[in-house]
Amino acid sequence: MAGLIERRSIDVVPDDERHGSAAGQFTLWLGANLQITAVVTGALAVVFGAGAFWALIGLLLGNLAGGAVMALHCAQGPRLGLPQMITSRAQFGVRGAAVPLALVIVMYIGFFASGSVLAGQAVGELTHLGQTTGIVLFAAVTALAAAVGYRLIHLLGKVAGLVCALAFVYLGARLLQRADLATLLHDRGFGLPVFLLAVSLSASWQLAFGPYVADYSRYLPRHTSTRATFWWTLGGSVLGAQWSMAFGALAAAAAPKAFVGHEVGYLVGLGGTGLIASFLYFVIALGKLTINVLNTYGGFMSLVTSVSGFRGLGAPPAEGGGPNLSARGRSAYLVGIMVAGTAVALLGADSFLASFKDFLLFLLTFFTPWSAINLVDYYLLSKERYDIPALHDPAGRYGAWNVRALTVYAVGVLAQLPFLTTAFYTGPLVAPLGGADISWLVGLAVPAVLYWLAARRDTARLAEPPAPEDREAPAVSGG
């Protein structure tokens, strides 16, 4: 058990602790996406007006586009051996990275809450204790699993990938027994706005993994192929998400009144009764446990990264230090995330579906500029090499605050507003485009170009850092 519990947090993972292969990313992200919230996301494309045929195509395009961005982030993990968001210090500064980090933490809490609503229904039915108790129990188990850490997370991914895949094959067959596939796909009427909504829903689903995806590849051996990491991650995430979302879109098209608002009950009722129903409740809870542990663990990493930028938690790795975080401190962070996410889940359970759609699209507004800046900097400007000790030093080459990058980030967020449509705000350029929301495309393109133009002449920051194997002394981990 001692070898299972993770000791590290935001310190660099030394070579003698690296393990695994890139193929492990496939099973983790397959398991993380074969779950009910992805089913609901796919259903939303139909609920908000798209026919099943074009909804499936739009969802696939969004999964591929967003998944490619997400997989490029994942490929940073083996090279740097660091959690995802700490690398944002190279763009925004050691303390300036707290700006996107604050929004990332909100994302984790939101996804924790949305997942707990659906999983709580399943746990409540399985234990006969009701939804509220189910939400609380599920949240507690999630926090406990996140406290164990990296190895358990990957183990959960493997188990969930296998179990949930079998369950979704069975549920898909049951769905097609009740509804004729040709009939469901018969309506080929094309509407650009709802088609782009389907693309945006699945793209935002994938892009939301970006701020933590490298957390789960950072223990891979340093010289793991970037291409292998990219393709295994992309394959698992797109296959799992498209599989779940396609099921949701077809279920919403086949039985909109029975499915919408009763997602858990519909899935279980589709499968059967007795032991089969109990198994399906377990599958729903297992799938949500996998992704909610990712959210909790990622939230923990982001909180530690934010705090350490201001409080100097731990010495830089090259000085032989690690994050001076006790087991009690680690637990406090995790419990804080659990309590906040559970509170949101209990308060928002009754308005989940509509709120979740707007939550996804709203998140996309803030994460696409971050992704664009991070990827341009890492792959095009820094050429996949960072000065890791400087990531911990506000007086180092990356500085405390990078006003230039923060300005580009703000411009990237603001540039999307004219093209954004949500329940609480619609931009002025949405109507001329027929109601289509293309804000996420603007949010990728504008900051990518602006950051490249602004940062490419920063010779001091982009000077060649020492090779990774030469710059790290052994890290002493905390907690």
MINUNU-189561 format. One record per residue (C-alpha): residue in three letters; chain; z, x, y. Coordinates in pm, whole numbers, m for minus. Layout:
// MINUNU-189561
{'Ala', 'A', {Z, X, Y}},
...
This chain:
// MINUNU-189561
{'Met', 'A', {0, 0, 0}},
{'Ala', 'A', {76, 289, 232}},
{'Gly', 'A', {m282, 409, 200}},
{'Leu', 'A', {m410, 61, 282}},
{'Ile', 'A', {m222, 21, 610}},
{'Glu', 'A', {m412, 180, 895}},
{'Arg', 'A', {m231, 430, 1118}},
{'Arg', 'A', {m497, 489, 1383}},
{'Ser', 'A', {m592, 284, 1684}},
{'Ile', 'A', {m803, 426, 1969}},
{'Asp', 'A', {m787, 795, 1873}},
{'Val', 'A', {m1096, 957, 1727}},
{'Val', 'A', {m1121, 948, 1346}},
{'Pro', 'A', {m1129, 1307, 1212}},
{'Asp', 'A', {m1386, 1405, 951}},
{'Asp', 'A', {m1137, 1433, 667}},
{'Glu', 'A', {m1052, 1062, 701}},
{'Arg', 'A', {m1410, 939, 708}},
{'His', 'A', {m1529, 739, 409}},
{'Gly', 'A', {m1773, 473, 292}},
{'Ser', 'A', {m2145, 421, 337}},
{'Ala', 'A', {m2365, 229, 576}},
{'Ala', 'A', {m2421, m36, 307}},
{'Gly', 'A', {m2062, m148, 363}},
{'Gln', 'A', {m2171, m285, 700}},
{'Phe', 'A', {m2400, m530, 521}},
{'Thr', 'A', {m2121, m689, 318}},
{'Leu', 'A', {m1880, m701, 613}},
{'Trp', 'A', {m2121, m876, 848}},
{'Leu', 'A', {m2263, m1103, 578}},
{'Gly', 'A', {m1909, m1224, 504}},
{'Ala', 'A', {m1824, m1254, 873}},
{'Asn', 'A', {m2121, m1483, 935}},
{'Leu', 'A', {m2110, m1706, 627}},
{'Gln', 'A', {m1856, m1938, 781}},
{'Ile', 'A', {m1816, m2275, 942}},
{'Thr', 'A', {m1827, m2177, 1308}},
{'Ala', 'A', {m2175, m2035, 1252}},
{'Val', 'A', {m2263, m2366, 1082}},
{'Val', 'A', {m2144, m2553, 1392}},
{'Thr', 'A', {m2345, m2319, 1617}},
{'Gly', 'A', {m2663, m2399, 1426}},
{'Ala', 'A', {m2585, m2769, 1437}},
{'Leu', 'A', {m2553, m2756, 1816}},
{'Ala', 'A', {m2923, m2677, 1849}},
{'Val', 'A', {m3002, m3015, 1688}},
{'Val', 'A', {m2714, m3202, 1850}},
{'Phe', 'A', {m2848, m3109, 2193}},
{'Gly', 'A', {m3203, m3223, 2124}},
{'Ala', 'A', {m3411, m2982, 1918}},
{'Gly', 'A', {m3589, m3099, 1603}},
{'Ala', 'A', {m3482, m2918, 1286}},
{'Phe', 'A', {m3816, m2734, 1252}},
{'Trp', 'A', {m3811, m2567, 1594}},
{'Ala', 'A', {m3433, m2530, 1585}},
{'Leu', 'A', {m3461, m2310, 1275}},
{'Ile', 'A', {m3728, m2091, 1437}},
{'Gly', 'A', {m3535, m2062, 1762}},
{'Leu', 'A', {m3215, m1973, 1580}},
{'Leu', 'A', {m3396, m1703, 1382}},
{'Leu', 'A', {m3548, m1547, 1693}},
{'Gly', 'A', {m3211, m1543, 1866}},
{'Asn', 'A', {m3038, m1393, 1563}},
{'Leu', 'A', {m3299, m1117, 1540}},
{'Ala', 'A', {m3291, m1036, 1912}},
{'Gly', 'A', {m2914, m1050, 1951}},
{'Gly', 'A', {m2860, m887, 1613}},
{'Ala', 'A', {m3073, m587, 1710}},
{'Val', 'A', {m2856, m529, 2018}},
{'Met', 'A', {m2540, m571, 1812}},
{'Ala', 'A', {m2662, m328, 1543}},
{'Leu', 'A', {m2743, m64, 1805}},
{'His', 'A', {m2379, m81, 1914}},
{'Cys', 'A', {m2264, m50, 1552}},
{'Ala', 'A', {m2464, 271, 1507}},
{'Gln', 'A', {m2241, 440, 1769}},
{'Gly', 'A', {m1937, 422, 1540}},
{'Pro', 'A', {m2014, 699, 1286}},
{'Arg', 'A', {m2136, 938, 1555}},
{'Leu', 'A', {m1835, 905, 1785}},
{'Gly', 'A', {m1556, 794, 1552}},
{'Leu', 'A', {m1419, 568, 1824}},
{'Pro', 'A', {m1367, 194, 1876}},
{'Gln', 'A', {m1649, 27, 2066}},
{'Met', 'A', {m1497, m52, 2403}},
{'Ile', 'A', {m1341, 288, 2469}},
{'Thr', 'A', {m1695, 425, 2499}},
{'Ser', 'A', {m1737, 200, 2804}},
{'Arg', 'A', {m1527, 455, 2989}},
{'Ala', 'A', {m1832, 681, 2989}},
{'Gln', 'A', {m2017, 422, 3196}},
{'Phe', 'A', {m1747, 248, 3402}},
{'Gly', 'A', {m1479, 517, 3425}},
{'Val', 'A', {m1153, 556, 3234}},
{'Arg', 'A', {m991, 278, 3436}},
{'Gly', 'A', {m1304, 92, 3546}},
{'Ala', 'A', {m1372, 2, 3183}},
{'Ala', 'A', {m1081, m242, 3212}},
{'Val', 'A', {m1315, m480, 3401}},
{'Pro', 'A', {m1543, m565, 3105}},
{'Leu', 'A', {m1246, m518, 2872}},
{'Ala', 'A', {m1059, m804, 3039}},
{'Leu', 'A', {m1352, m1034, 2967}},
{'Val', 'A', {m1377, m908, 2611}},
{'Ile', 'A', {m1012, m993, 2551}},
{'Val', 'A', {m1079, m1347, 2677}},
{'Met', 'A', {m1365, m1363, 2425}},
{'Tyr', 'A', {m1141, m1261, 2137}},
{'Ile', 'A', {m883, m1521, 2226}},
{'Gly', 'A', {m1153, m1787, 2261}},
{'Phe', 'A', {m1312, m1709, 1926}},
{'Phe', 'A', {m969, m1686, 1763}},
{'Ala', 'A', {m896, m2034, 1897}},
{'Ser', 'A', {m1228, m2190, 1800}},
{'Gly', 'A', {m1205, m2046, 1450}},
{'Ser', 'A', {m846, m2160, 1412}},
{'Val', 'A', {m942, m2520, 1493}},
{'Leu', 'A', {m1186, m2542, 1204}},
{'Ala', 'A', {m984, m2327, 965}},
{'Gly', 'A', {m671, m2522, 1056}},
{'Gln', 'A', {m839, m2840, 942}},
{'Ala', 'A', {m918, m2678, 607}},
{'Val', 'A', {m571, m2526, 561}},
{'Gly', 'A', {m410, m2854, 665}},
{'Glu', 'A', {m606, m3046, 404}},
{'Leu', 'A', {m552, m2782, 137}},
{'Thr', 'A', {m175, m2776, 190}},
{'His', 'A', {m139, m3144, 292}},
{'Leu', 'A', {56, m3030, 599}},
{'Gly', 'A', {m188, m3150, 866}},
{'Gln', 'A', {m412, m2975, 1117}},
{'Thr', 'A', {m144, m2849, 1357}},
{'Thr', 'A', {57, m2678, 1084}},
{'Gly', 'A', {m267, m2553, 932}},
{'Ile', 'A', {m366, m2386, 1260}},
{'Val', 'A', {m28, m2214, 1291}},
{'Leu', 'A', {m27, m2093, 928}},
{'Phe', 'A', {m382, m1966, 955}},
{'Ala', 'A', {m303, m1778, 1277}},
{'Ala', 'A', {m2, m1606, 1118}},
{'Val', 'A', {m201, m1489, 815}},
{'Thr', 'A', {m475, m1363, 1047}},
{'Ala', 'A', {m233, m1150, 1249}},
{'Leu', 'A', {m78, m1008, 931}},
{'Ala', 'A', {m417, m906, 790}},
{'Ala', 'A', {m518, m749, 1123}},
{'Ala', 'A', {m196, m545, 1117}},
{'Val', 'A', {m297, m392, 783}},
{'Gly', 'A', {m624, m286, 944}},
{'Tyr', 'A', {m960, m134, 863}},
{'Arg', 'A', {m963, m114, 482}},
{'Leu', 'A', {m839, m470, 432}},
{'Ile', 'A', {m1095, m597, 684}},
{'His', 'A', {m1380, m445, 484}},
{'Leu', 'A', {m1229, m574, 159}},
{'Leu', 'A', {m1215, m924, 308}},
{'Gly', 'A', {m1579, m892, 409}},
{'Lys', 'A', {m1684, m807, 54}},
{'Val', 'A', {m1484, m1090, m102}},
{'Ala', 'A', {m1592, m1345, 159}},
{'Gly', 'A', {m1955, m1236, 134}},
{'Leu', 'A', {m1962, m1305, m239}},
{'Val', 'A', {m1747, m1619, m248}},
{'Cys', 'A', {m1900, m1781, 60}},
{'Ala', 'A', {m2254, m1699, m50}},
{'Leu', 'A', {m2198, m1882, m378}},
{'Ala', 'A', {m2043, m2176, m192}},
{'Phe', 'A', {m2330, m2201, 56}},
{'Val', 'A', {m2589, m2192, m223}},
{'Tyr', 'A', {m2406, m2483, m385}},
{'Leu', 'A', {m2369, m2676, m58}},
{'Gly', 'A', {m2735, m2619, 28}},
{'Ala', 'A', {m2842, m2762, m306}},
{'Arg', 'A', {m2614, m3062, m255}},
{'Leu', 'A', {m2754, m3120, 93}},
{'Leu', 'A', {m3112, m3118, m34}},
{'Gln', 'A', {m3014, m3369, m303}},
{'Arg', 'A', {m2915, m3612, m27}},
{'Ala', 'A', {m3189, m3538, 224}},
{'Asp', 'A', {m3557, m3459, 178}},
{'Leu', 'A', {m3638, m3121, 334}},
{'Ala', 'A', {m3995, m3221, 421}},
{'Thr', 'A', {m3864, m3525, 608}},
{'Leu', 'A', {m3611, m3318, 799}},
{'Leu', 'A', {m3883, m3074, 908}},
{'His', 'A', {m4146, m3337, 974}},
{'Asp', 'A', {m4082, m3368, 1347}},
{'Arg', 'A', {m4279, m3079, 1504}},
{'Gly', 'A', {m4244, m3195, 1864}},
{'Phe', 'A', {m4182, m2889, 2079}},
{'Gly', 'A', {m3953, m2888, 2382}},
{'Leu', 'A', {m3918, m2552, 2556}},
{'Pro', 'A', {m3569, m2612, 2703}},
{'Val', 'A', {m3406, m2712, 2375}},
{'Phe', 'A', {m3597, m2442, 2188}},
{'Leu', 'A', {m3463, m2178, 2426}},
{'Leu', 'A', {m3118, m2331, 2390}},
{'Ala', 'A', {m3140, m2266, 2014}},
{'Val', 'A', {m3247, m1907, 2083}},
{'Ser', 'A', {m2962, m1861, 2330}},
{'Leu', 'A', {m2700, m2006, 2094}},
{'Ser', 'A', {m2780, m1764, 1812}},
{'Ala', 'A', {m2843, m1469, 2046}},
{'Ser', 'A', {m2505, m1524, 2211}},
{'Trp', 'A', {m2343, m1544, 1868}},
{'Gln', 'A', {m2479, m1199, 1779}},
{'Leu', 'A', {m2426, m1041, 2120}},
{'Ala', 'A', {m2061, m1146, 2117}},
{'Phe', 'A', {m2008, m904, 1825}},
{'Gly', 'A', {m2126, m613, 2041}},
{'Pro', 'A', {m1794, m531, 2209}},
{'Tyr', 'A', {m1623, m463, 1875}},
{'Val', 'A', {m1887, m391, 1614}},
{'Ala', 'A', {m1838, m9, 1619}},
{'Asp', 'A', {m1467, m63, 1547}},
{'Tyr', 'A', {m1575, m132, 1188}},
{'Ser', 'A', {m1819, 159, 1146}},
{'Arg', 'A', {m1613, 435, 1308}},
{'Tyr', 'A', {m1465, 555, 975}},
{'Leu', 'A', {m1812, 624, 829}},
{'Pro', 'A', {m1894, 994, 783}},
{'Arg', 'A', {m2019, 1149, 1108}},
{'His', 'A', {m2367, 1226, 978}},
{'Thr', 'A', {m2431, 877, 841}},
{'Ser', 'A', {m2791, 789, 931}},
{'Thr', 'A', {m2820, 593, 1255}},
{'Arg', 'A', {m3114, 404, 1107}},
{'Ala', 'A', {m2920, 314, 794}},
{'Thr', 'A', {m2625, 188, 995}},
{'Phe', 'A', {m2857, m14, 1218}},
{'Trp', 'A', {m3056, m179, 938}},
{'Trp', 'A', {m2762, m255, 708}},
{'Thr', 'A', {m2572, m411, 998}},
{'Leu', 'A', {m2871, m608, 1123}},
{'Gly', 'A', {m2954, m729, 774}},
{'Gly', 'A', {m2605, m854, 694}},
{'Ser', 'A', {m2543, m1017, 1028}},
{'Val', 'A', {m2881, m1189, 1061}},
{'Leu', 'A', {m2892, m1306, 699}},
{'Gly', 'A', {m2539, m1446, 711}},
{'Ala', 'A', {m2576, m1610, 1051}},
{'Gln', 'A', {m2920, m1759, 988}},
{'Trp', 'A', {m2811, m1890, 649}},
{'Ser', 'A', {m2508, m2065, 801}},
{'Met', 'A', {m2689, m2187, 1113}},
{'Ala', 'A', {m2984, m2321, 916}},
{'Phe', 'A', {m2743, m2520, 700}},
{'Gly', 'A', {m2575, m2658, 1013}},
{'Ala', 'A', {m2905, m2752, 1176}},
{'Leu', 'A', {m3026, m2933, 864}},
{'Ala', 'A', {m2690, m3108, 814}},
{'Ala', 'A', {m2691, m3229, 1176}},
{'Ala', 'A', {m3048, m3354, 1138}},
{'Ala', 'A', {m2975, m3528, 808}},
{'Ala', 'A', {m2648, m3699, 900}},
{'Pro', 'A', {m2567, m3661, 1270}},
{'Lys', 'A', {m2295, m3928, 1278}},
{'Ala', 'A', {m2125, m3811, 960}},
{'Phe', 'A', {m2143, m3439, 1045}},
{'Val', 'A', {m2081, m3409, 1420}},
{'Gly', 'A', {m1711, m3406, 1496}},
{'His', 'A', {m1623, m3405, 1124}},
{'Glu', 'A', {m1771, m3072, 1018}},
{'Val', 'A', {m1502, m2967, 773}},
{'Gly', 'A', {m1475, m3309, 612}},
{'Tyr', 'A', {m1854, m3337, 583}},
{'Leu', 'A', {m1891, m3000, 409}},
{'Val', 'A', {m1614, m3075, 162}},
{'Gly', 'A', {m1737, m3429, 100}},
{'Leu', 'A', {m2087, m3293, 41}},
{'Gly', 'A', {m1952, m3066, m230}},
{'Gly', 'A', {m1743, m3314, m422}},
{'Thr', 'A', {m1381, m3405, m490}},
{'Gly', 'A', {m1082, m3271, m680}},
{'Leu', 'A', {m1091, m2900, m762}},
{'Ile', 'A', {m1432, m2856, m597}},
{'Ala', 'A', {m1298, m3001, m272}},
{'Ser', 'A', {m995, m2770, m287}},
{'Phe', 'A', {m1222, m2473, m352}},
{'Leu', 'A', {m1439, m2561, m52}},
{'Tyr', 'A', {m1136, m2593, 175}},
{'Phe', 'A', {m1039, m2246, 53}},
{'Val', 'A', {m1391, m2113, 122}},
{'Ile', 'A', {m1382, m2249, 477}},
{'Ala', 'A', {m1044, m2087, 539}},
{'Leu', 'A', {m1155, m1757, 380}},
{'Gly', 'A', {m1470, m1737, 592}},
{'Lys', 'A', {m1276, m1804, 909}},
{'Leu', 'A', {m1003, m1559, 808}},
{'Thr', 'A', {m1262, m1281, 786}},
{'Ile', 'A', {m1402, m1335, 1135}},
{'Asn', 'A', {m1067, m1416, 1295}},
{'Val', 'A', {m921, m1092, 1165}},
{'Leu', 'A', {m1211, m912, 1335}},
{'Asn', 'A', {m1132, m1094, 1659}},
{'Thr', 'A', {m761, m1015, 1639}},
{'Tyr', 'A', {m815, m650, 1548}},
{'Gly', 'A', {m1078, m612, 1820}},
{'Gly', 'A', {m846, m773, 2073}},
{'Phe', 'A', {m574, m527, 1976}},
{'Met', 'A', {m812, m232, 2026}},
{'Ser', 'A', {m925, m367, 2364}},
{'Leu', 'A', {m571, m424, 2488}},
{'Val', 'A', {m465, m73, 2388}},
{'Thr', 'A', {m775, 73, 2552}},
{'Ser', 'A', {m706, m117, 2875}},
{'Val', 'A', {m339, m22, 2891}},
{'Ser', 'A', {m397, 342, 2797}},
{'Gly', 'A', {m644, 388, 3082}},
{'Phe', 'A', {m365, 322, 3332}},
{'Arg', 'A', {m57, 442, 3147}},
{'Gly', 'A', {m198, 748, 2975}},
{'Leu', 'A', {m104, 627, 2625}},
{'Gly', 'A', {m140, 939, 2416}},
{'Ala', 'A', {m302, 1273, 2488}},
{'Pro', 'A', {m677, 1334, 2463}},
{'Pro', 'A', {m788, 1407, 2106}},
{'Ala', 'A', {m896, 1762, 2190}},
{'Glu', 'A', {m535, 1840, 2286}},
{'Gly', 'A', {m410, 1738, 1946}},
{'Gly', 'A', {m274, 1398, 2051}},
{'Gly', 'A', {m333, 1040, 1956}},
{'Pro', 'A', {m223, 704, 2089}},
{'Asn', 'A', {154, 710, 2104}},
{'Leu', 'A', {186, 357, 1968}},
{'Ser', 'A', {472, 258, 1743}},
{'Ala', 'A', {450, 3, 1465}},
{'Arg', 'A', {658, m227, 1685}},
{'Gly', 'A', {414, m186, 1973}},
{'Arg', 'A', {116, m254, 1746}},
{'Ser', 'A', {284, m570, 1620}},
{'Ala', 'A', {361, m686, 1975}},
{'Tyr', 'A', {m6, m664, 2075}},
{'Leu', 'A', {m117, m855, 1766}},
{'Val', 'A', {147, m1125, 1806}},
{'Gly', 'A', {48, m1169, 2171}},
{'Ile', 'A', {m316, m1229, 2074}},
{'Met', 'A', {m210, m1467, 1796}},
{'Val', 'A', {15, m1672, 2025}},
{'Ala', 'A', {m248, m1699, 2300}},
{'Gly', 'A', {m526, m1792, 2058}},
{'Thr', 'A', {m312, m2046, 1876}},
{'Ala', 'A', {m207, m2212, 2202}},
{'Val', 'A', {m571, m2249, 2309}},
{'Ala', 'A', {m661, m2387, 1964}},
{'Leu', 'A', {m388, m2651, 1975}},
{'Leu', 'A', {m477, m2756, 2330}},
{'Gly', 'A', {m854, m2770, 2271}},
{'Ala', 'A', {m879, m2909, 1920}},
{'Asp', 'A', {m993, m3255, 2028}},
{'Ser', 'A', {m1285, m3138, 2247}},
{'Phe', 'A', {m1398, m2850, 2030}},
{'Leu', 'A', {m1773, m2906, 1984}},
{'Ala', 'A', {m1885, m2947, 2345}},
{'Ser', 'A', {m1642, m2685, 2471}},
{'Phe', 'A', {m1758, m2430, 2215}},
{'Lys', 'A', {m2124, m2461, 2318}},
{'Asp', 'A', {m2041, m2400, 2683}},
{'Phe', 'A', {m1802, m2122, 2587}},
{'Leu', 'A', {m2075, m1939, 2394}},
{'Leu', 'A', {m2329, m1960, 2676}},
{'Phe', 'A', {m2073, m1867, 2938}},
{'Leu', 'A', {m1970, m1559, 2741}},
{'Leu', 'A', {m2330, m1451, 2719}},
{'Thr', 'A', {m2340, m1421, 3098}},
{'Phe', 'A', {m2081, m1143, 3093}},
{'Phe', 'A', {m2170, m954, 2776}},
{'Thr', 'A', {m2542, m906, 2814}},
{'Pro', 'A', {m2505, m681, 3123}},
{'Trp', 'A', {m2235, m480, 2946}},
{'Ser', 'A', {m2457, m436, 2639}},
{'Ala', 'A', {m2754, m331, 2850}},
{'Ile', 'A', {m2553, m69, 3043}},
{'Asn', 'A', {m2378, 67, 2733}},
{'Leu', 'A', {m2697, 102, 2529}},
{'Val', 'A', {m2907, 254, 2810}},
{'Asp', 'A', {m2634, 507, 2878}},
{'Tyr', 'A', {m2569, 601, 2516}},
{'Tyr', 'A', {m2924, 616, 2380}},
{'Leu', 'A', {m3142, 700, 2682}},
{'Leu', 'A', {m2921, 896, 2921}},
{'Ser', 'A', {m2642, 1061, 2720}},
{'Lys', 'A', {m2863, 1102, 2411}},
{'Glu', 'A', {m2589, 983, 2171}},
{'Arg', 'A', {m2336, 1246, 2283}},
{'Tyr', 'A', {m2017, 1189, 2482}},
{'Asp', 'A', {m1743, 1427, 2593}},
{'Ile', 'A', {m1467, 1258, 2394}},
{'Pro', 'A', {m1166, 1429, 2558}},
{'Ala', 'A', {m1303, 1322, 2899}},
{'Leu', 'A', {m1287, 958, 2786}},
{'His', 'A', {m907, 990, 2810}},
{'Asp', 'A', {m893, 1178, 3140}},
{'Pro', 'A', {m925, 984, 3470}},
{'Ala', 'A', {m979, 1318, 3645}},
{'Gly', 'A', {m1253, 1426, 3402}},
{'Arg', 'A', {m1629, 1401, 3419}},
{'Tyr', 'A', {m1633, 1022, 3378}},
{'Gly', 'A', {m1375, 965, 3650}},
{'Ala', 'A', {m1130, 680, 3691}},
{'Trp', 'A', {m1371, 426, 3843}},
{'Asn', 'A', {m1751, 440, 3837}},
{'Val', 'A', {m1837, 218, 4133}},
{'Arg', 'A', {m2209, 256, 4071}},
{'Ala', 'A', {m2188, 119, 3716}},
{'Leu', 'A', {m1946, m157, 3814}},
{'Thr', 'A', {m2184, m262, 4093}},
{'Val', 'A', {m2477, m275, 3851}},
{'Tyr', 'A', {m2264, m481, 3613}},
{'Ala', 'A', {m2176, m728, 3889}},
{'Val', 'A', {m2541, m753, 3993}},
{'Gly', 'A', {m2634, m814, 3629}},
{'Val', 'A', {m2388, m1103, 3607}},
{'Leu', 'A', {m2497, m1255, 3939}},
{'Ala', 'A', {m2867, m1219, 3858}},
{'Gln', 'A', {m2822, m1462, 3569}},
{'Leu', 'A', {m2665, m1743, 3771}},
{'Pro', 'A', {m2993, m1893, 3903}},
{'Phe', 'A', {m3113, m1927, 3540}},
{'Leu', 'A', {m2786, m2043, 3382}},
{'Thr', 'A', {m2715, m2394, 3263}},
{'Thr', 'A', {m2374, m2512, 3141}},
{'Ala', 'A', {m2174, m2833, 3164}},
{'Phe', 'A', {m2000, m2710, 3479}},
{'Tyr', 'A', {m2284, m2522, 3652}},
{'Thr', 'A', {m2664, m2530, 3658}},
{'Gly', 'A', {m2864, m2268, 3846}},
{'Pro', 'A', {m3137, m2361, 4098}},
{'Leu', 'A', {m3418, m2209, 3889}},
{'Val', 'A', {m3336, m2403, 3574}},
{'Ala', 'A', {m3518, m2722, 3682}},
{'Pro', 'A', {m3847, m2542, 3772}},
{'Leu', 'A', {m3838, m2392, 3422}},
{'Gly', 'A', {m3809, m2737, 3267}},
{'Gly', 'A', {m3437, m2702, 3201}},
{'Ala', 'A', {m3473, m2382, 2997}},
{'Asp', 'A', {m3190, m2128, 3007}},
{'Ile', 'A', {m3329, m1773, 3014}},
{'Ser', 'A', {m3022, m1617, 3175}},
{'Trp', 'A', {m2948, m1390, 2877}},
{'Leu', 'A', {m3293, m1227, 2903}},
{'Val', 'A', {m3234, m1162, 3273}},
{'Gly', 'A', {m2888, m1030, 3191}},
{'Leu', 'A', {m3035, m770, 2957}},
{'Ala', 'A', {m3336, m662, 3162}},
{'Val', 'A', {m3198, m640, 3518}},
{'Pro', 'A', {m2889, m422, 3454}},
{'Ala', 'A', {m3078, m203, 3205}},
{'Val', 'A', {m3338, m109, 3467}},
{'Leu', 'A', {m3090, m81, 3754}},
{'Tyr', 'A', {m2845, 133, 3558}},
{'Trp', 'A', {m3116, 367, 3437}},
{'Leu', 'A', {m3240, 414, 3793}},
{'Ala', 'A', {m2888, 460, 3932}},
{'Ala', 'A', {m2740, 689, 3667}},
{'Arg', 'A', {m3025, 913, 3555}},
{'Arg', 'A', {m2966, 1163, 3838}},
{'Asp', 'A', {m2592, 1196, 3775}},
{'Thr', 'A', {m2622, 1550, 3640}},
{'Ala', 'A', {m2246, 1619, 3635}},
{'Arg', 'A', {m2169, 1320, 3415}},
{'Leu', 'A', {m2472, 1366, 3191}},
{'Ala', 'A', {m2433, 1742, 3141}},
{'Glu', 'A', {m2455, 1836, 2774}},
{'Pro', 'A', {m2107, 1792, 2619}},
{'Pro', 'A', {m1984, 2017, 2337}},
{'Ala', 'A', {m2096, 1922, 1989}},
{'Pro', 'A', {m1866, 1667, 1821}},
{'Glu', 'A', {m1758, 1906, 1546}},
{'Asp', 'A', {m1662, 2171, 1806}},
{'Arg', 'A', {m1469, 1961, 2055}},
{'Glu', 'A', {m1201, 1790, 1847}},
{'Ala', 'A', {m870, 1927, 1737}},
{'Pro', 'A', {m694, 1729, 1464}},
{'Ala', 'A', {m556, 1406, 1610}},
{'Val', 'A', {m196, 1303, 1555}},
{'Ser', 'A', {m199, 930, 1514}},
{'Gly', 'A', {73, 692, 1616}},
{'Gly', 'A', {224, 383, 1464}},
